[in-house]
Amino acid sequence: SREEYGIYVQDEILFGDNVRWVIGARGDDIDPIGTVFSPRTSLIFKVAPKHTMRLSYNRAFRAPSMVQNY
Protein backbone atom coordinates (compact mmCIF):
# COMPACT_ATOMS: atom_id res chain seq x y z
CA SER A 1 0.00 0.00 0.00
CA ARG A 2 0.99 3.63 -0.23
CA GLU A 3 -0.17 6.86 1.35
CA GLU A 4 -0.97 10.09 -0.49
CA TYR A 5 -1.83 13.49 0.96
CA GLY A 6 -2.52 16.72 -0.90
CA ILE A 7 -3.50 20.33 -0.34
CA TYR A 8 -4.57 23.03 -2.82
CA VAL A 9 -4.78 26.80 -2.32
CA GLN A 10 -5.95 29.46 -4.77
CA ASP A 11 -6.51 33.20 -4.71
CA GLU A 12 -7.89 35.70 -7.18
CA ILE A 13 -6.71 39.30 -7.44
CA LEU A 14 -8.80 41.86 -9.32
CA PHE A 15 -7.21 44.69 -11.31
CA GLY A 16 -10.22 46.85 -12.10
CA ASP A 17 -13.24 45.43 -13.90
CA ASN A 18 -11.44 43.82 -16.84
CA VAL A 19 -8.40 41.93 -15.50
CA ARG A 20 -8.16 39.09 -12.97
CA TRP A 21 -5.04 37.26 -11.80
CA VAL A 22 -5.64 33.75 -10.47
CA ILE A 23 -2.76 32.10 -8.64
CA GLY A 24 -2.77 28.67 -7.06
CA ALA A 25 -0.58 25.83 -5.93
CA ARG A 26 -0.97 22.18 -5.04
CA GLY A 27 1.35 20.24 -2.80
CA ASP A 28 1.30 16.45 -2.70
CA ASP A 29 3.14 14.09 -0.38
CA ILE A 30 3.28 10.69 -2.04
CA ASP A 31 4.93 7.73 -0.37
CA PRO A 32 7.57 6.62 -1.50
CA ILE A 33 8.26 9.53 -3.92
CA GLY A 34 8.17 12.48 -1.52
CA THR A 35 6.77 15.99 -1.81
CA VAL A 36 5.74 17.42 -5.19
CA PHE A 37 4.80 21.08 -5.84
CA SER A 38 2.48 22.04 -8.74
CA PRO A 39 1.98 25.80 -9.33
CA ARG A 40 -0.56 27.46 -11.61
CA THR A 41 -1.30 31.04 -12.60
CA SER A 42 -3.67 32.73 -15.05
CA LEU A 43 -4.31 36.24 -16.28
CA ILE A 44 -7.89 36.65 -17.43
CA PHE A 45 -8.84 39.63 -19.59
CA LYS A 46 -12.44 40.66 -20.24
CA VAL A 47 -12.25 41.76 -23.87
CA ALA A 48 -16.01 42.19 -24.45
CA PRO A 49 -19.13 41.83 -22.28
CA LYS A 50 -19.49 38.09 -23.11
CA HIS A 51 -15.88 37.24 -24.01
CA THR A 52 -12.71 36.67 -22.02
CA MET A 53 -9.16 35.77 -22.97
CA ARG A 54 -6.92 33.74 -20.68
CA LEU A 55 -3.14 33.39 -20.51
CA SER A 56 -2.19 30.45 -18.27
CA TYR A 57 0.79 28.52 -16.96
CA ASN A 58 0.68 25.39 -14.86
CA ARG A 59 2.75 22.36 -14.02
CA ALA A 60 1.15 19.03 -13.19
CA PHE A 61 2.35 15.78 -11.73
CA ARG A 62 0.99 12.28 -12.23
CA ALA A 63 1.76 9.80 -9.49
CA PRO A 64 3.18 6.52 -10.77
CA SER A 65 0.95 3.46 -10.64
CA MET A 66 1.58 0.68 -8.13
CA VAL A 67 3.20 -1.38 -10.93
CA GLN A 68 5.58 1.46 -11.80
CA ASN A 69 6.54 1.85 -8.13
CA TYR A 70 7.64 -1.76 -7.67
C-alpha positions in Angstrom: 0.0 0.0 0.0 1.0 3.6 -0.2 -0.2 6.9 1.4 -1.0 10.1 -0.5 -1.8 13.5 1.0 -2.5 16.7 -0.9 -3.5 20.3 -0.3 -4.6 23.0 -2.8 -4.8 26.8 -2.3 -5.9 29.5 -4.8 -6.5 33.2 -4.7 -7.9 35.7 -7.2 -6.7 39.3 -7.4 -8.8 41.9 -9.3 -7.2 44.7 -11.3 -10.2 46.8 -12.1 -13.2 45.4 -13.9 -11.4 43.8 -16.8 -8.4 41.9 -15.5 -8.2 39.1 -13.0 -5.0 37.3 -11.8 -5.6 33.8 -10.5 -2.8 32.1 -8.6 -2.8 28.7 -7.1 -0.6 25.8 -5.9 -1.0 22.2 -5.0 1.4 20.2 -2.8 1.3 16.4 -2.7 3.1 14.1 -0.4 3.3 10.7 -2.0 4.9 7.7 -0.4 7.6 6.6 -1.5 8.3 9.5 -3.9 8.2 12.5 -1.5 6.8 16.0 -1.8 5.7 17.4 -5.2 4.8 21.1 -5.8 2.5 22.0 -8.7 2.0 25.8 -9.3 -0.6 27.5 -11.6 -1.3 31.0 -12.6 -3.7 32.7 -15.0 -4.3 36.2 -16.3 -7.9 36.7 -17.4 -8.8 39.6 -19.6 -12.4 40.7 -20.2 -12.3 41.8 -23.9 -16.0 42.2 -24.4 -19.1 41.8 -22.3 -19.5 38.1 -23.1 -15.9 37.2 -24.0 -12.7 36.7 -22.0 -9.2 35.8 -23.0 -6.9 33.7 -20.7 -3.1 33.4 -20.5 -2.2 30.5 -18.3 0.8 28.5 -17.0 0.7 25.4 -14.9 2.7 22.4 -14.0 1.2 19.0 -13.2 2.3 15.8 -11.7 1.0 12.3 -12.2 1.8 9.8 -9.5 3.2 6.5 -10.8 0.9 3.5 -10.6 1.6 0.7 -8.1 3.2 -1.4 -10.9 5.6 1.5 -11.8 6.5 1.9 -8.1 7.6 -1.8 -7.7 
